[in-house]
Amino acid sequence: MSASTTTAPAALTAKALLLDMDGTIVNSDAVVERCWRDWAVSHGLDPQEALKVVHGRQGYATMAILLPERPMELNYAENTVMLARETADTGGVVPVGGAAEFMAAIGGLPHALVTSADAALATARMTAAALPMPAVRVTAESVGASKPDPEGFLKGAAELGVDPADCIVFEDSAAGIAAGLAAGMRVIGIGPRAAAHAPTAHVPDLTAIRVTTTPDGSIHLTLTPTPKA
């Protein structure tokens, strides 16, 4: 059996960072799985199959995939109920490894939260994980289309006044990675879900990223990649 090897650290430079929340800086898998397992069972669906598509999307978009014949009005209505339940349930919500240090490092740099959660859910989870809420945030109420549509990331870049090509997205899900790439941005995949979806670079968690600034004010990221067998 060959020993694991690690490629040399990668370096990326950007003018702004756009951060997904769930699975990227906040580990909310426990509550997401509780809520969506219950929802799937109540609709006669396989919970494991449901969990394959739930990450990264707004709830109504997940429901539309899983129940394609159902009127969208019902998806919107049930999504409201789901959001309320998820907001009230913060059991097991914790920061992703290295998130606190990472958020401290970028605190004075251009960055935004771009999440499929609504404002109430984002606030509840960031608070539960004891992470600072970015001043610029794009939540579910801010967009007309869910990831994998790039609208949220493009809006985040616009609010920061930065060209999309100068932004780096941090994402964990297939839908989020697709959205970032569709926006013309580079994407750093975070965690095990991200590796299979061709992000620009991949790390196991945020402990693998070192943040510095260059003399011209750009953000310099040094990444220690995921070990390869």
Beta strands, then each sheet from edge to edge (+ up, - down):
strand 1: 10-14
strand 2: 16-19
strand 3: 26-27
strand 4: 94-95
strand 5: 111-114
strand 6: 137-138
strand 7: 167-171
strand 8: 186-190
strand 9: 201-203
strand 10: 209-213
strand 11: 219-223
sheet 1: 1+ 11- 10+
sheet 2: 6+ 5+ 2+ 7+ 8+ 9+
sheet 3: 3+ 4-
end
